[in-house]
């Protein structure tokens, strides 16, 4: 797995320390092990997880601004855990409403020694979000309109929404409420991944 991860990182022009690579592999191993009982992801093959979960998460790292992030609807910790590993100076709150996912994330936190993640079980509407966040991140969570409506209380004045999407979501962008503005749509290149990937960056006016 380490060879495959190294190849993928090289193809994506991402340079990580040996410790970060080992943590990413360790996360995939935990995901694979717990998946059998907890059904955390439909991806069953650890090699495929490296592409569809690890690389697909960390390619957004250069676009993130700030040090305090919340990953809403994080599921098994995607993209929050891989991002926390490659961005150790930033803090990531991992929010999900399902207890089994939070139990898994606490195990990840303990096993990998990740000091910069905080798993929280809550519905996003019920989460206070104090102090405010620099970035609100979601992957396969909701439409852009639902995301900004449910999470509007989470970012600070300079905070941004970061939505990981597949194809360019032109219709969702057009349907955004008027107080929100898309400042960028970044086309993401994920080695060995079929299909399009985009990061939509939204600010509050």
Helices and strands as residue ranges (DSSP letters): H 2-11, H 18-38, H 46-49, I 50-55, H 56-58, G 61-63, E 68-72, H 80-86, E 91-96, H 99-112, E 117-121, G 124-126, E 133-139, H 144-151, E 155-165, H 170-174, E 180-187, E 198-204
